[in-house]
Amino acid sequence: MATKISAALQALSRDLRYEPTTKRIRAYLGAELVLDSRSAVVMWEPRRVVPCYAVPATDVDAVLSVAGPPTRDAGASPAQLPGIPFSRHSTPGTPLDVSAGGATAAGRGFELKDADLAGYVAFDPEAFTWREEEDTVLSHPRDPFHRVDIRQSSRRVKVTSDELVLAESSAPLMVFETNMAERIYLPSEDVNWDALTPTDSSTLCPYKGQASYWRLAGGPDGDVAWSYLEPLAEAGELAGYVCFYDNLVDVAELP
């Protein structure tokens, strides 16, 4: 019987999962080195969608001390999305305070109670500055099973809000990302910028970079479009392209 790989990976989502990496991984609390490891693993707690790093305790330079009891996840939700805090654990272990250079990240470490990861400590991706080799890690570690494919397209696309045309192009970029809906990015010269107003919103993607956002000019609050003005090198093609939320405005492919 054939196996659909995405379904097999999804079936593992309720397990504690890890994958070793040969990258040199470092983390800093302020300017102080917290850890330096060539034996790190990319790790997902049960039901976690995005991973964190775990390293052997012997590779940790910071002082680790037992924090309060862990906040255990009751398992009511099928998935733990990126916004759920690190402190909400779904696997046995001991929360740890991480101290370096006079500063303490309370509860931002987690000693795992698992035979295969004995002696490993997981760390909150958002509490520290991370390096893979000499490159900065944005948001969280990259999932080694996650792809972002950017393809030039000749699809004809029109974006509207009621009767207002927001963009129209026959030279979009199609972005196909693992476990995500396909996205259509349009050249900035094909966008009706008079219809949009920049907002203060900003998000980080470990695969594409930092995104800036726009709302409808004169319309209700709420971002309707975004762009990676200075994308990471691997997503460099996205510079100068804009994507719209297809659940908030009408993104239609024309014949």
C-alpha positions in Angstrom: 0.0 0.0 0.0 1.4 3.4 -0.9 2.1 6.0 1.8 1.4 9.6 1.4 4.5 11.2 3.1 2.7 14.3 4.4 0.1 12.1 6.0 2.8 9.9 7.6 4.5 13.0 9.1 1.1 14.3 10.3 0.5 11.0 12.1 3.7 11.6 14.0 2.6 15.0 15.2 1.5 13.7 18.6 4.9 12.3 19.3 8.0 14.0 20.7 10.1 14.3 17.5 13.7 15.3 16.8 16.2 15.4 14.0 20.0 15.9 14.5 21.8 18.7 12.7 25.5 19.0 12.0 25.3 22.9 12.1 27.1 24.8 14.7 24.4 26.3 16.9 24.9 29.2 19.3 22.5 31.2 21.4 23.0 34.5 23.2 21.2 36.3 26.1 22.0 39.9 25.3 25.7 39.8 24.5 26.3 36.7 26.7 26.9 33.3 25.2 24.3 30.8 26.4 25.3 27.7 24.4 27.6 26.6 21.7 26.9 23.1 20.2 27.7 20.9 17.3 25.4 18.2 18.7 22.1 20.1 18.5 18.8 18.6 17.5 15.8 20.3 15.9 12.9 19.2 18.2 9.2 19.4 18.3 7.1 18.7 21.4 3.9 16.8 20.8 1.5 18.7 18.6 4.0 21.6 18.1 3.9 22.9 14.5 7.3 24.7 14.6 10.5 23.4 16.2 13.0 24.6 18.7 16.6 23.6 19.4 17.7 21.2 22.1 21.4 20.7 22.9 23.3 18.6 25.4 23.6 20.2 28.8 27.4 19.9 28.5 27.3 22.4 25.6 25.5 25.1 27.7 27.6 28.0 29.1 24.8 29.7 31.0 23.7 28.8 34.5 20.6 26.5 34.5 18.4 26.3 37.6 15.1 24.7 38.2 12.1 27.0 37.6 8.5 26.6 38.7 6.5 23.6 37.6 5.7 23.3 33.9 2.5 24.5 32.4 1.2 21.2 30.9 -0.9 21.2 27.9 -4.1 19.3 28.4 -4.2 18.1 24.8 -7.5 19.7 24.0 -6.3 21.3 20.8 -5.0 19.1 17.9 -2.1 21.4 17.2 0.0 24.0 19.0 0.4 26.9 16.6 3.4 29.3 16.6 1.8 31.8 18.9 1.5 29.4 21.8 4.2 30.1 24.4 7.2 27.9 24.9 6.2 27.5 28.6 3.2 25.4 27.6 4.8 22.0 27.4 3.3 18.8 26.1 6.0 16.3 27.1 7.5 15.5 30.5 10.4 17.5 31.6 11.7 20.2 34.0 11.5 23.9 33.3 14.7 25.8 33.8 15.8 29.4 34.3 18.6 30.4 32.1 21.1 32.9 33.6 24.0 34.6 31.9 25.8 38.0 32.3 23.5 39.0 35.2 20.3 38.5 33.2 17.8 35.6 33.6 15.4 34.1 31.1 12.9 32.6 33.5 11.6 29.3 32.4 13.1 29.5 28.9 14.9 26.2 29.2 13.4 22.8 29.4 15.2 19.6 30.4 13.7 16.7 28.6 12.6 13.5 30.3 13.0 11.1 27.5 15.3 8.2 27.0 16.4 9.2 23.5 17.0 12.8 24.5 18.5 12.2 28.0 20.8 15.0 28.9 19.3 17.4 26.4 17.9 20.8 27.2 15.4 22.6 24.9 15.4 26.4 24.6 12.8 29.0 23.8 13.5 30.2 20.2 12.1 33.7 21.1 14.1 34.3 24.3 17.6 34.3 22.7 19.5 35.5 19.7 20.4 32.5 17.6 23.1 31.7 15.1 23.4 28.8 12.7 27.1 28.9 11.9 27.4 32.7 11.4 23.9 33.3 10.1 21.1 34.7 12.3 18.1 32.5 12.8 14.7 34.4 12.5 11.7 33.4 14.6 12.5 29.7 15.1 14.8 27.0 13.6 14.1 25.9 10.1 12.3 22.7 9.8 14.5 20.3 7.8 11.4 18.8 6.2 10.0 22.1 5.1 10.4 23.6 1.6 9.6 27.0 0.1 9.6 26.8 -3.8 9.3 30.1 -5.7 8.3 29.8 -9.3 7.8 32.4 -12.0 4.3 32.2 -13.5 2.2 33.5 -16.4 -1.1 33.3 -14.6 -3.3 36.3 -15.0 -4.3 37.6 -11.5 -6.6 40.4 -10.4 -7.0 41.5 -6.8 -10.1 43.5 -5.9 -11.9 44.8 -2.8 -15.6 45.3 -3.8 -15.2 47.3 -7.0 -11.7 48.7 -6.2 -8.8 47.1 -8.2 -5.9 46.6 -5.8 -3.6 44.8 -8.3 -3.5 43.1 -11.7 -0.7 41.2 -13.2 0.3 38.5 -15.7 3.8 38.0 -14.2 3.3 36.8 -10.6 5.5 34.6 -8.5 3.9 31.5 -7.1 5.1 30.4 -3.7 4.6 26.8 -2.7 5.4 26.1 0.9 5.1 22.8 2.8 1.8 22.5 4.6 0.7 26.0 3.5 -1.7 27.2 0.9 -0.1 28.4 -2.3 0.5 32.1 -2.4 0.5 34.5 -5.3 3.0 37.4 -5.1 2.5 40.3 -7.6 5.1 42.7 -8.9 5.0 46.1 -7.0 4.6 48.0 -10.3 1.3 46.1 -10.8 -0.1 47.2 -7.4 -2.5 50.1 -7.0 -0.5 51.8 -4.1 -3.1 54.6 -3.9 -5.5 52.0 -2.5 -3.1 50.9 0.3 -1.7 52.4 3.5 1.4 50.9 5.3 0.9 49.7 8.9 3.2 49.1 11.8 2.7 45.3 11.6 5.8 43.2 11.2 6.4 39.4 11.3 9.5 37.2 11.0 9.7 34.1 8.8 12.8 31.8 9.2 12.5 31.0 5.5 11.7 34.3 3.9 12.7 37.1 6.3 10.8 40.1 7.8 7.5 41.1 6.3 5.9 44.5 6.2 2.2 45.1 5.9 -0.5 47.3 4.3 -4.2 47.9 4.9 -6.9 49.4 2.7 -6.5 53.2 2.5 -9.5 54.7 4.1 -10.9 51.3 5.0 -11.1 49.4 8.3 -8.1 48.5 10.3 -6.6 45.2 9.5 -3.7 44.1 7.2 -4.7 42.9 3.8 -1.2 42.6 2.1 2.4 42.0 2.9 5.8 42.1 1.3 9.4 41.0 2.1 11.2 44.2 1.3 14.6 42.7 2.1 14.1 38.9 2.0 16.6 36.4 3.1 19.0 35.3 0.3 17.1 32.0 -0.3 13.9 34.0 -1.0 15.6 36.9 -2.8 13.2 36.6 -5.7 10.4 37.9 -3.5 11.9 41.4 -3.2 9.6 43.9 -4.8 6.6 41.5 -4.8 3.4 41.9 -2.8 0.9 39.2 -1.6 -2.7 39.7 -0.6 -4.8 37.8 2.0 -7.3 35.9 -0.3 -9.7 35.6 2.6 -9.9 39.4 3.0 -9.9 40.6 -0.6 -10.8 38.8 -3.8 -7.7 37.2 -5.5 -9.0 35.9 -8.8 -7.2 34.1 -11.6 -8.4 35.3 -15.0 -8.8 33.1 -18.1 
